Amino acid sequence: MSWLRCTLRRSQQEAVASSTMTATSDNFFNAYAIFLGASLGQMGWVTGLPQLFGAMAQLLSVWLASHFSRRQFIVACAVLQAVVVLAMGALAAFRPENAVWIFIGLAVLYQGFINLIQPHWRAWMGMIVPQRRRGAFFASRTRLTMMASLSVFFVGGGILTLTDSVQMAWLGFSLLFSIAAMGRFASAWLLLQMHDPEPREAKVSGVFTQTLYNFRQAWKDKTFRHYSLFVAGMQCMVAISAPFFAVYMLEDLQFSYFEFVLSSVASIFTQFITLRFWGRFSDVYGNRLVMIITSCLIPSLPLLWLFSDNYLYILAIQAFAGFGWSGFTLSTANYLYDIRPFRSDFAIYAALQAGLSAGFVFVGAMVGGVIASYSEAFLIWTGLDAWLSSPIFVVFIVSTVMRSLVALWFIPRSVEPKTRPRPQLLTLIFRIRGFNAISGVGLDWLTVAKKKRDKDN
């Protein structure tokens, strides 16, 4: 069908356009907040608050699905998101009073629009991409996303380094966010050109009540409950330190923006190239073993930053982090699929786990901000400032200890689920939503493809 070929082609083009925005948001938001003069306490808000509102927006999106044309709703949200990104760039040029808090508010809107779009986008793509082509289609889309994102990442680092060298970093950020906004505007136009065979979902009464009931039923499953608390707890403890790696690199170590980008790429690139290794490893030994191995690696990551500020050493740490995070992200995604009860709705379990994690990330980021704000006074009071060269190291140590406690809690409670026949990695997960040097690749499920021998999965 000509409309199908055109829509799929537009979807691939849209992946490239939207990547110019996601590469900026995933990896430059913390650097931008530092440029605007964010305090250590405010860095926690930069990470935590947008995640919390994003989860709330995704729940709201379920209700909105039956009140608007799906394609027009997605396009409208994409356009508004582009306007928000453009406003972020304007902040750098005008530097109004309370610029940091304005940026946090814009980041909340940014995450809100992303999460309003996602459920509709999943349903749309799940409908139009032929099942037999899903693996190849989304693998190709992921490659395009990766290439476009890394290109923007490098270009952004170059622009910021160049403008910063002439004391005009504000211009670099304005240009960077303007490029991201133009990419999102192009993405919205391409989405408008795509065909939607079922533009409006049927109205269903009591959708919120039914959703809450389904969540409550899912939570009664002990294995799922332990898994959800483990994943959310680990992300919470990661969020304690996540905002402060950028602070340490840009302020304490005085990295140029391009050095900052290269250190992030070391992690991101390692994540991509090791995903397939972890996929094969989990097929042979099971996802539980991969989860245990990587949950033992992840707690050590913040602690490694204490031993040297050599740039090559930092690159090695980042590469090691990418190795650990790719296995953790993949195994936890596959484990969720395996532990859900037979014939149950995978979307319910994924949504509940994602919402819980967002709430925990908010708590972790707030705690990290408080610890960072008082860490310098703590070091002076205890005399540890002679041993720890940066107050941020206190945050790193706390994050390491708390990550370890979460892993120790979960390991004896983890079970090896009965593995179901399932599609290949990119057929199940479908696409890499984004990537972050500190907290890993973001995998986004679309739906679960069916096999003839497993019709009801």
MOVEN-V695174 format. One line per field, one symbol per residue. phi: phi as a letter, one per 40 degrees, with the letter a starting at -180 (. if undefined). psi: psi as a letter, one per 20 degrees, with the letter a starting at -180 (. if undefined). burial: # if it has 9 or more other C-alpha atoms within 8 Angstrom, else .. Layout:
phi->???
psi->???
burial->???
This chain:
phi->.cccccccccccccccccccccccccbbdcccccccgccccccccdccccccccccccccccccdcbbcdccccccccccccccccccccdcccfccgcccccccccccdcccdcccdcccdcccccccddcbcdccccccccccccccccccccccccccccccbgbddcccccccccccccccccccccccccbcbcbcccbcgcccccccccccccccccccccccccccccccccdbdcbccccccbccfcccccccccccdccccccccdcdcccccccbgcccccccccccccccccccccabcccccccccccccccccccccccccccccccddgccdcccccccccccccccdcccccccccccbccccccccgcccbbcbdcccccccccccccccccccdcccbccccccaccdccccgaccaaaccbgcccbcbabcbbccbdcc
psi->phhgggghghgghhggghhhghhghhiigghghghikprhhhhghhggghgghghhhhghhghhhjiqpgghgggghgghghgghhhghhhhhhmrqkhghgggghhggghghghhhghggggghhhhopgiigghghgghgggggggghghgggghggggghhhkklhhhghggghgggghghghggghhhiqpohnipqqppqkhgghghghghghhiogghgggghgghgghghghgigiihhggghggilqrhhhgghhghhgghhggiighghghghhgiqhgggggghihghhighhhiihqjpghggggghghghgghghggghhghhgghiqqpjrohhgggggggggggghgggghgggggghhjhghggghijiihhoiphhhgggggggghgghgghghgiiqqoropqprrrgihghgqohaqphgjrpopoqgroqqqhilhj.
burial->...#.###.###############.#########.#.#.###################.####.##.##########################.....##..##.#####################.##....##.###.##.##..###.###.#########...#########################.#.#...#......#...#..##..##...######.#####################....#.##.#############.##..##.##...#######.##########.##..#...########################.###.....#.###.######################.##..##...##..#.########.######.##..#...#........#..#######.#####.###########.......
